């Protein structure tokens, strides 16, 4: 599938029906996944807090993981070394296990899994991989999914705002620094990783209020400040955050490029921002003459390890 069609596919993905069929009690959740799959767990962990959730993007499981833990392994390919290592450990510890994958070793492991469609990039399957979590843990009626889908369709129809931002970044050869805030901290990180993988540029992310305790200093004094473009998500819904943004801009002399947030509820806003960032990174790749689909270096690194 062409990369642009993978992006447009998100509006179908949010309608995808999948459930993890959790049938026994658990006290805590460990979600394991890397890169485009791991971000799914991170985004979920920011909006679900009824039980403790720890996301692992590494080989090791936390010490507390045991028979009272629900372990959710997410790997689009189903073959990611780190995720398989944590699955093997979760088996040894007697965790309740559920998986989200399109195939590979995870699908063949014999555990219950939500099967997501194949043949797109893992990072483009974010809707497919998020849906089993949203359906299993949050009340998500079909109308809510239709609402998200409609909103995404609007971006598919008109993404000039996203293209203009990509043009600004391209024109100045800027390094984007995306500054999020709860509940969009991991969306800021998603933007960073999409710039990395799709546009093949360095990018960084941080979030308010934490950045007011460290990154505020270089915001005023860093060398090559002109090289960076500081992007913030509109904070006007949160008076504490918007005050921090204004004061930070004022005392550091920084111009923040504000990304508008559309959506009538949190899930619409989350998907809106995900899609917005996807398009910016896609357009930037085009302007750089780079294939957004290509992750051959990551693939060859996996083969050599
Ligand atoms: O976006 C990508 O292609 C990567 O970040 C992958 O998601 C990452 O390497 C993990 O692979 P998988 O999603 O197949 O587990």
Boltz pocket constraint, residues with backbone or C-beta under 6 A from the ligand:
constraints:
  - pocket:
      binder: B
      contacts: [[A, 34], [A, 35], [A, 36], [A, 37], [A, 38], [A, 74], [A, 75], [A, 76], [A, 77], [A, 78], [A, 79], [A, 80], [A, 83], [A, 121], [A, 122], [A, 123], [A, 197], [A, 295], [A, 298]]
      max_distance: 6.0
